[in-house]
Amino acid sequence: MYYISNVSRFQFVLVLVAFLFFVGCASEDLAKKSSDGSSSASSMKSKMRGSEGGSSMPENEREARRSNFKKRLASLEDSPIYFDFDKSDIRPDMRTILDKNARFMMSYPSVLIQIEGHCDERGTVEYNIALGHRRSQATKDYLISLGIDASRIDTVSYGEERPADSGHDESAWSKNRRAKFNVIGGIPAGLN
């Protein structure tokens, strides 16, 4: 059994009393510092509410930000990029769309996206699933090369299963060879 001398017990009790005294005094000081006489916890909560967008930002400014976000979000989700037949290379004319999408993601660093890879109906189901995956991965790689963190981008391939156009000609097929963008999470508070 461990033996504690009377001196050690006295020192321990003395340190404990001093500690409790200082902690008790500190909480009194914090309560006294509240400007409206309320407790420090309630004044801290009101300050935090103000910084979350409550009264610190005018309603018209908040609505303008929300509107801008929604427009940019719709643009991202309504602007697929297209691919040539049996290819997964990013076409030069599609880079401006990807550059715009990267700027959106940089402006909203919490946003998470999913890139869907799609194909036209030609080829086997298995081949088109693999080609859709290569398309979504090539799109992801391009965004990563622009500075977007890979952990913010998920990819999926639907192959030929979800056509944008159900026609059976080159006009329809060219619309189906695409990578589509969906926001799947991380929308900043107050903007949804």
N, C-alpha and C positions, 0 to 999 in steps of 0.2 A: 504494500500500500504506500502511496506517495505521501510524504510528510511535508506540510507547509508550516513554516515557522510563524510565530505571532507577528513578527516584523513584516514578513511577506504579505500576510493577510491584511495588516494595517495599510501597507503601501497600495495593495490592490483596491481596498475600499476607498482610500483617499483619491486615487486616480478615477475610480468610478463616479464618486460624488462630484469631482471637478468636471468630468465629462458631462454628466447630467445637468450641472449648473450652466455650462456654456451652451449646450444644446437648447435648454429652456430659454435662456436669454436671447438667443438668436431668433427663435420663433416669435418672441414678443416683439423684437425690433421689426421683423418683417410685417407683423400685423399692424404696428404703429405707422409704418411707411405708406400704407394705403391712403390715397388722397381723399377718398370719399367716406372713410370711416368703416368700410366693409373689410372683410378679412382679405388677406393677401391672395388666397386661392380664388376668391370670386373676382377680384380685380384682374388677376392673371387670365382667368377665363374670358373676361370681357375684352382684354387686349388681344387674346388669340382669336376671338370671333371677328374682331375688326380686321385682323391680318388675313383671315380666310376669305375676304371678299364681302363681308357684311356691310359695314358703313364706310369702309376706307376707300371704296371705289364707287364713283357715281353709277347709278343704274344704267344710264345711257352708254357709258363706256363699257360696262360689263356686257350689255346687250350687243354692242358693236363687236367686241371680241368674240362672243359666242357666234354671231352671224358670220364673221370672217372664218372662224374655225370650221363651221358647218359647210361653208362654200368650198374651202380647201379640201375638206374631208370628202365631199361629194365628187370633187374633181379627181381625187386620188382613186376613189372606188369606181368611177365611171370612165376611166381612161386606161383601158388595157393596152398592152403592147402586143404587136403582131410579129409573126415569124414566117419565113419562107417555107415552102414545102419541104418536109423531111429535115428541117434544120432547127438548131437550138441556139445559134449565134444571135447576139443582139444586133439588130439592123441599125445602121447609122441614123436613119430617120426616126427611130424609136428612142434614141438617147435623150432627146429633149424632154420626153415624158418622164423618163427615169430620173433625170436631173431635177425636174420639178418635184417628183415624189421624194427624192432625197432631201430637198430643201424643206418640204413639209415635215419630214421626220426629224430633221435637225431643229426645226422650230418647236416641235413638241416631243422632247426626248423621252417621255414616258410611253408614247404610243407604240403598240405592238401590231404587226401586220402579218397576214398570211398571203402568200403568193400561190395562186392556183395555176398549174400548168395544164393546158388544153391542146387537143389535136383535132384534125378533121377526121372523117370517117374512114379514110383509106388506111390500109394496114391492119394487122391483127390487133386484137384487144391488148395483148401483152406488150407488143411493140409500142403501141400508142401510150400505154401507161408509162413505159420507160422514157419515151420521147417527151411526154408531158413533165416528167420529173426533171429531165435535163433542161427543159425550158424554164421551169420554176427555179432551178438551181442556178442557171446562168443569170437569171434576173436578180436573184439574191446576191450572187457574187459581184455583179455590177454595182449594186447598192453598197455593198461592203467596201468596194474599191473607192467609193465616194465618202467613206468615213462613217457609215451606219454600222452600229454594233450588231454582229451576227445573232446575238441572243434575242434581238427584237424582231427577228424575221423567221417565220415558220413557212415551210413549203409543203405542198400537196399536189398530187397529180390525179386528174380525173380522166386523162386520156381523151377518148371520144365520147364519154358518157354524158357530158353536159354541153351540148352545142349551143352557141349563141344564135346560130341560124340553122334551121332544120332542112334547108335546101340541099340538093345533090349536084351542085355545079361549082365551078371555081369561085364565083362570087360568094357563095355561102361558105365554102371551105376556107377561103382567105380570112373570114371573120372568126372562124373556129380555131385557127392556129394562133393561140394567144396565151398571155400570162395576165391573169386578173388579180387585182389587189383588194383585200378586205382588211379593215381594221378590226382586230379581235380583242383589244384591251388597252388599258392605260390611258383612256381619255381623261384629260385633266378635269379636276373638280370644277363645276360651274360652267363647263363648256358643252356638256352633252344635252 
